[in-house]
Amino acid sequence: MSAEPDETEKLFERVERLESQIRWIKRISVVAAGVLGVFVLGYRLARYRQVTAQEFILTDASGRTRARLANFPEGPGLEVYAASGERRVQLIGGGEEATLNLYIPETAGKGATAVNFFHGSVLMSSFRAAPGAAYLEMHSSRGNAEAALTLQHGTTSLTLIGSGAEAPKVSLQTDATHACAALAATDQPSAGVAQPAARGSLCMFSPGLPELELADLRGNRAVLGIPQTTPAGVNQAQENSAASLNLEHKSGKTVHLAPQ
């Protein structure tokens, strides 16, 4: 009678060992299937180099959508989003045209968007836009030649600078009160002190007040037309003629000529 319990215990032990072996076999099978699946997927990607899907979504660590590659109502394209969900970049290629849109941030205090072109590490051209302002800048890879077109708070200006330390500068500027075209020598400060710059400008001030100004490096100046400031000792009534001429010496002495 005492042998029966021993054999029963041995039977239970064998059953438990068998169940344990079956569990291990299942685990090994799952791992093997996973490894085989990875190899098969890698083989297919290596062979076909293609993944097909309706949409690809890139999310950040918080699960927020930061980019989408999909078919949008405007056509197939790519969109990039800020953490706030605002759209920042949209690249669409549909129909017979392609469009790249950059969106100025609305939630940021000082938002701007830019397109920059580099030659190696040298910035060659930049287009920037912000609320109320837009800038287009172009630079040469050698020397200091540059061109800049600026629209800011109702004032439009164009600046052209040639290559070379002494290259003259051309500028055009217009706003609600005046329009000016100017030629000027590049400023050359001496020992940190600004020096007089040779310049010539033609301006039209509102309402219809023309002025032609010429100045040399020594500080002498000639103004033909109706200047914005009346020289000392000159009657204001004499200044209301475009034929008036003011000659100003660097010492401060002034000669005024006007038709009688």
C-alpha positions in Angstrom: 0.0 0.0 0.0 2.9 2.4 0.7 4.3 2.1 -2.9 1.1 3.6 -4.5 1.6 7.1 -3.1 5.3 7.1 -4.3 4.3 6.2 -7.8 1.5 8.8 -7.8 4.0 11.5 -6.8 6.4 10.4 -9.5 3.6 10.6 -12.0 2.7 14.2 -10.9 6.4 15.1 -11.2 6.6 13.8 -14.7 3.5 15.7 -15.7 4.9 18.9 -14.2 8.2 18.4 -16.1 6.3 17.8 -19.3 4.2 20.9 -18.8 7.3 23.0 -18.1 9.0 21.6 -21.2 5.9 22.5 -23.3 5.9 26.1 -21.9 9.5 26.5 -22.9 8.8 25.1 -26.3 6.0 27.6 -26.8 8.3 30.5 -25.7 11.1 29.4 -28.0 8.6 29.0 -30.8 7.3 32.6 -30.3 10.8 34.0 -30.3 11.8 31.9 -33.3 8.7 33.1 -35.2 9.5 36.8 -34.3 13.1 36.4 -35.4 12.0 34.7 -38.6 9.4 37.5 -39.2 12.2 40.1 -38.8 14.4 38.3 -41.2 11.6 37.9 -43.7 10.7 41.6 -43.4 14.3 42.6 -43.8 14.6 40.4 -46.8 11.6 41.9 -48.4 12.7 45.5 -47.7 16.2 44.7 -49.0 14.8 43.1 -52.1 12.0 45.6 -52.9 13.2 48.7 -51.1 9.6 49.8 -50.8 7.1 50.4 -48.1 3.5 51.1 -49.1 1.0 53.0 -46.8 -1.8 55.5 -47.0 -0.2 57.8 -44.4 2.9 58.2 -42.2 2.7 60.1 -38.9 5.7 61.2 -36.8 4.9 61.9 -33.1 7.0 63.3 -30.3 7.5 61.7 -26.8 4.2 63.1 -25.7 2.3 61.5 -28.5 1.6 64.8 -30.4 1.7 64.8 -34.2 4.7 66.7 -35.4 4.8 65.6 -39.1 2.5 63.9 -41.6 3.3 62.4 -45.0 0.0 61.8 -46.7 -2.5 62.6 -49.4 -4.0 66.0 -48.4 -7.0 67.7 -50.0 -4.5 69.9 -52.0 -2.5 66.8 -53.1 0.2 64.5 -51.8 2.7 66.2 -49.6 4.4 66.7 -46.3 3.3 68.8 -43.3 5.3 69.7 -40.2 3.7 70.9 -37.0 4.8 72.8 -33.9 4.2 71.4 -30.4 1.1 73.6 -30.2 -0.4 71.9 -33.2 0.1 74.9 -35.6 1.2 74.0 -39.1 4.7 75.3 -39.8 5.7 73.8 -43.1 3.6 72.4 -46.0 5.1 70.9 -49.2 2.5 69.9 -51.7 3.0 68.4 -55.1 -0.3 67.9 -56.9 -1.8 68.5 -60.4 0.7 70.5 -62.5 2.4 72.5 -59.8 4.3 72.1 -56.6 4.0 74.5 -53.6 6.1 75.1 -50.5 4.4 77.1 -47.8 6.1 78.3 -44.5 3.8 79.6 -41.8 4.8 82.4 -39.4 4.1 81.2 -35.8 1.0 82.7 -34.3 1.5 81.5 -30.7 5.1 82.7 -30.3 5.8 86.2 -29.0 8.4 86.9 -31.7 7.6 84.5 -34.5 9.3 84.4 -37.9 9.9 82.0 -40.7 12.9 81.8 -43.0 14.3 80.1 -46.1 18.2 80.1 -46.1 20.6 79.0 -48.8 24.2 78.0 -47.9 27.3 77.4 -49.8 29.2 75.1 -47.4 28.9 77.1 -44.1 28.5 80.5 -45.8 25.0 82.0 -45.9 24.4 83.1 -49.5 20.8 84.2 -49.4 18.0 84.4 -46.9 14.3 85.2 -47.0 12.7 85.9 -43.7 9.1 86.9 -42.8 7.6 88.1 -39.6 4.3 89.8 -38.7 4.6 93.3 -40.3 8.0 92.7 -41.9 9.8 90.8 -44.7 13.5 90.6 -45.6 15.4 89.3 -48.6 19.2 89.3 -48.3 21.8 88.1 -50.7 25.6 87.9 -50.0 28.6 87.1 -52.1 30.8 84.2 -51.1 33.9 86.4 -51.5 34.2 90.0 -50.4 31.4 92.0 -48.8 29.0 92.6 -51.7 25.4 92.3 -50.7 21.9 93.2 -51.6 19.0 93.6 -49.2 15.3 94.3 -49.8 13.3 95.1 -46.7 9.6 95.8 -46.1 9.0 96.8 -42.5 6.0 98.7 -40.9 5.1 100.5 -44.2 8.7 101.4 -45.1 10.3 99.7 -48.2 14.1 99.9 -48.7 16.6 98.4 -51.2 20.3 98.5 -50.4 23.1 97.4 -52.8 26.8 97.3 -51.8 29.5 96.3 -54.2 32.5 94.1 -53.4 35.5 95.9 -52.0 36.3 98.0 -48.9 35.6 101.3 -50.8 32.7 100.2 -52.9 29.9 102.7 -52.9 26.5 101.9 -51.6 23.2 102.5 -53.4 19.9 102.8 -51.5 16.3 103.3 -52.3 13.7 104.0 -49.6 10.1 105.0 -49.6 7.3 105.4 -47.0 4.2 107.5 -46.5 6.2 110.8 -46.3 9.1 110.6 -48.7 10.9 108.6 -51.4 14.7 108.8 -51.8 17.4 107.4 -54.0 20.9 107.8 -52.6 24.5 107.0 -53.5 27.0 107.0 -50.7 30.6 105.9 -50.0 30.9 103.1 -47.6 31.5 104.5 -44.1 35.1 104.2 -42.9 35.3 105.1 -39.2 38.7 106.3 -38.0 39.8 105.4 -34.5 36.1 104.6 -33.7 34.9 108.1 -34.8 32.4 108.3 -37.7 33.8 110.3 -40.6 31.8 112.4 -43.1 30.6 110.3 -45.9 30.5 111.4 -49.6 26.9 111.0 -50.8 24.4 112.2 -53.3 20.6 111.9 -52.9 17.5 112.8 -54.7 14.4 112.9 -52.5 10.7 113.7 -52.9 9.0 114.7 -49.7 5.3 114.9 -49.2 3.6 117.0 -50.5 5.7 117.5 -53.6 8.9 118.9 -52.1 12.0 117.8 -54.2 15.5 118.0 -52.9 18.9 117.1 -54.5 21.8 116.9 -52.0 25.5 116.5 -52.7 28.1 116.1 -49.9 31.9 115.4 -49.9 34.2 113.6 -47.5 35.3 117.0 -46.0 31.7 117.8 -44.8 30.8 120.4 -47.5 27.2 120.2 -48.7 25.1 121.5 -51.5 21.3 121.3 -51.6 19.3 122.1 -54.7 15.5 122.4 -54.3 13.4 122.7 -51.1 15.4 121.5 -48.1 13.6 120.0 -45.1 15.4 122.4 -42.7 15.7 126.1 -43.4 19.3 127.5 -43.1 19.9 130.2 -40.5 19.3 133.7 -41.9 17.2 132.5 -44.8 13.6 133.6 -45.2 11.2 130.6 -45.2 9.4 132.1 -48.2 12.6 132.0 -50.2 12.8 128.2 -49.6 9.5 127.4 -51.4 11.2 127.1 -54.8 12.8 124.1 -56.4 15.3 126.4 -58.0 16.9 127.5 -54.7 20.4 126.5 -54.0 22.1 126.2 -50.5 25.8 125.9 -50.3 27.1 124.8 -46.8 30.8 124.9 -45.9 32.1 122.5 -43.3 32.7 125.5 -41.0 29.0 126.2 -40.9 29.0 129.1 -43.3 26.0 129.1 -45.7 25.4 130.7 -49.1 21.8 130.8 -50.3 20.8 131.4 -53.9 17.2 131.8 -55.1 15.5 133.3 -58.1 14.1 136.8 -57.5 
